[in-house]
Amino acid sequence: MGGRPVTRILTFGCRLNAYESEVMREHAKAAEDGVETIIVNTCAVTAEAERQARQAIRKARRAHPEARIVVTGCAAQIRPETFAAMPEVDQVLGNADKMAADAFIAPAPERIVVSDIMQVRETAGHLVSGFEARARAFVEVQQGCDHRCTFCVIPFGRGPNRSVPMGRVVEQIRDLAAQGFAEVVLTGVDIASYGGDLPGRPRLGQLVRKILALVPDLPRLRLSSLDPVELDADLLAAVAEDDRLMPHFHLSVQAGDDLILKRMKRRHSRADVLRLAQRLRDLRGDVALGADFIAGFPTEDDAMFRRTLDLVDEAGLTHLHVFPFSPRPGTPAARLKRVPGDVVKERAAALRARGETAMAAFLAARIGRPARVLLEDDGRGFCEHYLPVRVAGEAGRVVTVRIKAVEGGVLVADAI
């Protein structure tokens, strides 16, 4: 008997979840017994993310009353009983368990199948070839996190830091390039910590330079979110030396006030972010920088928040991901003095507005300039700076364009 056909996979959260959803899709492809399966791949980064997942589960059951609903991801790993208690849910799978083909080909009879993620010491680095549009592919290079930021539950959903050996990563990317994928995104929970558990302790920069050297047919390499204190010398050298490494870097900043950063147990200061932003621009003048921010962290006052707002302009940040502070049960930050909810919402809105202003200026500055666009759908794709571009062309191709306008936050271009 084959596995079950997946009606669809509902993915919440990060790029790593997107990658893992494709692994699960491939594991479940060969299904032949006619039972529909809906996989809900959850996120635990905020209470809102969990609420959205529960809402999606209920909606999926109403739309597909006969389907088998499997819930997995970080929220399911951390609080399996919560999801198993939902009458709509048939099975809960942990983050390690969901990556096994047998989970879908021969499902266990247990309602909850959740291994102890903290005991996992390896990550396989599954090769995925089923990405839609066959333009951009994600490659997992690392899993888990050894840091303990006071607001974060993700280490308890993902386990300790563990890296995919460099040879395995290069092999996967070489295969994807041969299939015609024009861009690969290196993804993980904390990719800047790559290699700390491997023999010789290679750094992320060594991995990046090896990929660029050994896969010359790969047109574009992109990195997912980076810890500002972990950018090593080899990575900075690659930024300067190889334009196949895309000039868009997203930094896990979280705040612009040093005391708040200390209370978050982050390892960088405000000055570190500013120095890194300037260093990246010195190495690559056309670099685009993004950042994650938490608005309304406990004990944050107006002056502290203004320093975060000001950092957006001072560091030249454009691609902002803003999260209102969400207390996660069991974390140290959940015990700190809370900022009133209406203030948290106001600060999140102010940060988003500052980011939108910065992005609008950045988009306007692209008018009249050339760009290289990877078309992911016919007529639409992303340029080097991860800006959306509308231009005529065939999906999967990288085309040279000239930007002529901005419409609704999208660059409009003509092919050169």
C-alpha positions in Angstrom: 0.0 0.0 0.0 1.3 3.4 -0.9 1.2 6.6 1.2 -1.7 9.0 1.3 -2.3 11.7 -1.3 -1.8 15.1 0.1 -4.7 17.4 -0.7 -2.6 20.3 0.4 -0.1 21.4 2.9 -0.8 24.6 4.9 2.5 26.2 5.9 2.9 28.8 8.6 6.1 30.6 9.6 9.6 30.5 8.3 11.4 29.5 5.1 12.6 26.3 6.9 9.0 25.3 7.4 8.4 26.0 3.6 11.4 23.7 2.8 10.1 21.0 5.2 6.6 21.2 3.7 8.2 20.3 0.3 10.0 17.3 1.9 6.7 16.1 3.3 4.9 16.6 0.0 7.5 14.4 -1.7 7.3 11.8 1.0 3.5 11.6 0.5 3.5 11.7 -3.3 3.1 8.0 -4.0 -0.1 7.6 -2.2 -2.6 5.2 -3.8 -5.2 4.3 -1.2 -7.5 7.3 -2.0 -7.5 8.9 1.5 -7.1 12.6 1.4 -4.5 14.1 3.8 -4.1 17.7 4.9 -0.9 18.6 6.7 -0.8 21.7 8.8 2.8 22.8 9.4 2.6 25.2 12.4 4.7 28.0 13.8 5.2 28.9 17.4 7.0 32.3 17.2 3.9 34.2 18.3 0.5 33.4 19.9 -1.1 34.9 16.7 0.7 32.3 14.6 -0.7 29.5 16.7 -4.2 31.0 16.6 -4.0 31.2 12.8 -3.0 27.5 12.7 -5.9 26.4 14.9 -8.3 28.5 12.7 -6.9 26.9 9.6 -7.4 23.4 11.1 -11.0 24.1 11.8 -11.6 25.5 8.3 -9.9 22.5 6.7 -12.1 20.1 8.6 -15.2 21.9 7.5 -14.1 22.0 3.8 -12.8 18.4 3.9 -14.8 16.4 6.4 -13.4 13.0 5.3 -9.7 14.0 5.1 -7.0 12.9 7.5 -5.6 16.0 9.2 -2.1 15.9 10.4 -0.7 18.7 12.5 3.1 19.2 12.8 5.7 22.0 13.1 7.0 24.0 16.1 3.7 24.6 17.8 2.8 20.9 17.6 6.3 19.9 18.9 6.0 22.2 21.9 2.3 21.7 22.7 1.2 18.4 21.1 -1.6 17.9 23.6 -3.2 21.2 22.7 -3.6 20.2 19.1 -4.4 16.5 19.8 -7.3 17.8 21.9 -8.9 19.4 18.9 -11.6 17.1 17.5 -10.6 18.1 13.9 -7.1 16.6 14.3 -6.3 13.0 13.5 -2.6 13.0 14.4 0.1 15.2 15.8 3.7 14.8 14.5 6.8 16.3 16.0 9.4 18.2 14.0 11.8 15.3 13.7 9.0 12.8 13.1 7.5 14.7 10.2 10.7 14.3 8.2 10.5 10.5 8.0 8.8 9.1 4.9 7.2 6.3 7.0 5.2 9.0 8.8 3.0 9.2 5.7 3.6 5.9 3.9 2.8 3.8 7.0 1.4 6.2 9.6 1.7 5.1 13.3 -1.6 4.3 15.0 -0.8 6.7 17.9 -2.6 10.0 18.0 0.6 11.8 19.2 4.0 10.9 17.7 6.5 13.5 19.1 10.1 12.6 19.8 12.3 14.4 22.2 13.7 17.1 19.9 16.4 18.0 22.4 18.0 14.6 21.9 18.3 14.9 18.1 21.9 15.3 17.1 21.9 15.1 13.3 19.9 16.6 10.4 19.7 14.8 7.1 19.5 17.7 4.7 16.8 16.1 2.4 17.1 16.8 -1.3 13.9 18.4 -2.6 13.2 18.9 -6.3 9.4 19.7 -6.2 9.5 23.4 -5.6 6.8 25.2 -7.6 7.8 27.2 -10.7 11.2 25.4 -10.6 12.9 28.8 -10.2 13.9 29.2 -6.5 14.8 26.2 -4.3 15.4 26.0 -0.5 18.3 24.0 0.9 18.5 23.2 4.6 22.0 23.7 5.9 21.3 23.8 9.6 18.7 23.0 12.2 18.1 24.0 15.8 19.6 26.7 18.0 21.9 26.7 21.0 21.0 30.3 22.1 18.4 31.1 24.6 16.9 34.5 23.9 14.5 35.4 26.6 11.5 35.8 24.3 11.9 32.7 22.2 10.5 29.1 22.4 11.9 28.0 19.0 14.9 26.1 20.5 12.4 23.9 22.3 10.6 23.2 19.0 13.7 22.7 16.9 16.3 21.3 19.3 20.1 21.9 19.4 22.2 23.3 16.6 23.1 20.7 14.1 24.6 21.2 10.6 24.4 19.4 7.3 28.0 18.4 6.2 29.4 20.7 3.5 29.8 17.9 1.0 26.1 17.0 1.3 25.0 20.6 0.8 27.2 21.1 -2.3 25.9 17.8 -3.7 22.3 19.0 -3.3 22.9 22.4 -4.8 24.8 20.8 -7.7 21.8 18.6 -8.4 19.3 21.5 -8.2 21.5 23.6 -10.6 21.5 20.7 -13.0 17.7 20.6 -12.9 17.6 24.2 -13.9 16.9 26.0 -10.7 18.3 29.5 -11.0 18.4 30.4 -7.3 19.1 28.5 -4.1 18.3 29.9 -0.6 20.3 28.5 2.3 17.9 28.1 5.1 17.8 26.9 8.8 16.9 28.1 12.2 20.2 29.9 12.8 22.3 29.5 9.7 25.0 31.9 11.0 25.8 29.2 13.6 26.5 26.7 10.8 29.3 24.3 11.4 29.9 24.5 15.1 29.0 20.9 15.6 31.0 19.6 12.5 34.6 18.3 12.5 36.9 21.3 12.1 34.1 23.7 13.0 33.7 25.3 9.5 31.8 28.5 9.4 29.0 29.7 7.2 31.4 31.7 5.1 33.4 28.6 4.2 30.3 26.8 3.1 29.2 29.8 0.9 32.5 30.1 -0.8 32.7 26.3 -1.4 29.2 26.4 -3.0 30.2 29.3 -5.2 33.4 27.6 -6.2 32.1 24.1 -6.8 28.8 24.9 -8.4 29.8 27.4 -11.1 26.5 26.8 -13.0 24.4 28.1 -10.1 23.3 31.7 -11.1 22.2 32.9 -7.7 22.8 32.1 -4.1 20.7 33.7 -1.3 20.9 33.6 2.5 18.0 33.5 4.9 18.0 35.4 8.2 21.4 36.1 9.9 22.5 36.8 13.4 24.5 40.1 13.3 27.4 38.9 15.4 28.0 35.7 13.4 29.0 37.1 10.0 32.6 35.6 9.6 35.5 36.8 7.5 34.9 34.3 4.7 31.3 35.3 4.4 32.2 39.0 4.2 34.8 38.1 1.5 32.2 36.4 -0.5 29.9 39.4 -0.3 32.7 41.5 -1.8 34.0 39.0 -4.4 31.1 37.2 -6.0 28.0 38.9 -7.3 26.2 35.5 -7.5 25.7 35.9 -3.7 22.6 38.1 -3.7 23.0 41.6 -2.1 20.1 41.2 0.3 20.8 40.4 3.9 18.1 40.0 6.6 19.4 40.5 10.1 17.9 39.3 13.3 18.1 42.6 15.1 15.0 42.7 17.3 15.6 46.1 19.0 17.7 49.2 18.8 18.2 49.9 22.5 21.1 48.3 24.3 19.3 47.7 27.6 16.4 46.0 25.8 18.8 43.9 23.8 20.5 42.8 27.0 17.1 41.9 28.5 16.4 39.9 25.4 19.7 38.1 25.9 20.8 39.1 22.4 24.6 39.0 21.7 24.9 42.2 19.8 24.6 45.9 20.6 23.1 48.8 18.6 26.6 49.8 17.6 27.3 46.3 16.3 24.3 46.6 13.9 25.4 50.0 12.7 29.0 48.8 12.1 27.8 45.7 10.2 25.5 47.7 8.0 28.3 50.1 7.1 30.7 47.2 6.5 28.3 45.5 4.2 27.8 48.7 2.2 31.6 49.2 2.0 32.0 45.8 0.5 28.9 45.9 -1.8 27.6 49.4 -2.5 24.2 48.2 -3.7 23.3 46.0 -0.7 19.8 45.9 0.7 19.3 45.2 4.4 16.3 43.9 6.2 15.7 43.2 9.9 13.4 41.5 12.3 12.0 43.6 15.2 10.0 43.0 18.3 7.8 45.9 19.3 6.8 46.5 22.9 9.2 44.1 24.6 8.6 44.1 28.4 10.1 47.1 30.2 10.5 49.1 26.9 9.7 52.8 27.4 9.2 55.5 24.9 12.8 56.5 24.7 13.9 52.9 24.2 11.4 52.5 21.4 12.5 55.7 19.7 16.1 54.3 19.6 14.7 51.3 17.7 12.8 53.5 15.3 15.9 55.6 14.7 18.0 52.5 14.0 15.8 51.8 10.9 17.0 55.1 9.4 20.6 55.1 10.8 21.3 51.5 9.5 19.4 52.0 6.2 17.0 49.1 6.8 14.3 48.6 4.2 12.9 45.0 4.5 11.3 45.0 7.9 9.6 42.1 9.6 7.8 43.5 12.7 6.3 41.4 15.5 4.3 42.8 18.4 5.7 41.2 21.6 3.9 37.9 22.3 4.6 36.3 25.7 5.6 32.7 25.1 4.8 30.4 28.1 7.9 29.2 29.9 10.2 31.9 28.6 11.9 34.5 30.9 10.4 37.4 29.0 6.9 36.2 29.9 7.7 37.0 33.6 8.9 40.6 32.9 6.7 43.7 33.4 4.5 43.9 30.3 4.0 46.9 28.1 0.2 47.7 27.8 -1.4 45.9 24.8 -2.6 49.1 23.1 0.9 50.6 23.4 2.5 47.4 21.9 0.1 47.7 18.9 0.9 51.4 18.4 4.6 50.7 18.5 4.3 47.8 16.0 2.3 50.1 13.7 4.9 52.9 14.0 7.7 50.5 13.2 5.9 49.1 10.2 5.1 52.6 9.0 8.8 53.5 9.3 9.7 50.4 7.3 7.1 51.2 4.6 8.6 54.7 4.2 12.1 53.3 3.9 10.9 50.7 1.4 9.0 53.2 -0.7 12.2 55.4 -0.9 14.3 52.4 -1.8 11.8 51.3 -4.5 11.7 54.8 -6.0 15.5 54.9 -6.1 15.5 51.8 -8.4 13.7 53.7 -11.2 15.9 54.0 -14.3 18.3 51.4 -13.1 19.0 47.9 -14.5 18.3 44.8 -12.5 18.5 41.0 -12.9 15.1 39.4 -12.2 14.4 35.7 -11.5 10.9 35.1 -12.9 8.9 32.8 -10.7 5.6 33.2 -12.4 5.0 34.3 -16.0 5.4 38.1 -15.8 6.5 38.4 -12.2 9.6 37.7 -10.1 12.3 39.1 -7.7 15.4 41.1 -8.4 18.7 40.8 -6.6 17.5 42.9 -3.7 14.4 40.7 -3.2 12.1 43.3 -4.5 9.1 42.2 -6.5 9.3 43.1 -10.2 6.6 42.8 -13.0 8.1 42.1 -16.4 7.2 40.0 -19.4 9.0 36.7 -19.5 9.0 33.0 -18.9 9.1 31.5 -15.4 12.4 30.1 -14.3 14.6 32.5 -16.3 16.8 35.2 -15.1 16.3 38.3 -17.2 18.0 41.7 -17.4 15.6 44.6 -17.1 15.4 48.3 -16.6 13.1 49.6 -13.9 10.6 52.2 -15.2 8.0 52.7 -12.4 6.7 51.6 -9.1 3.1 50.5 -8.8 1.5 49.3 -5.6 4.9 48.4 -4.1 6.0 46.4 -7.2 8.7 47.5 -9.6 7.6 47.6 -13.2 10.3 46.9 -15.8 11.0 46.3 -19.4 13.4 43.5 -20.5 16.6 44.8 -22.0 
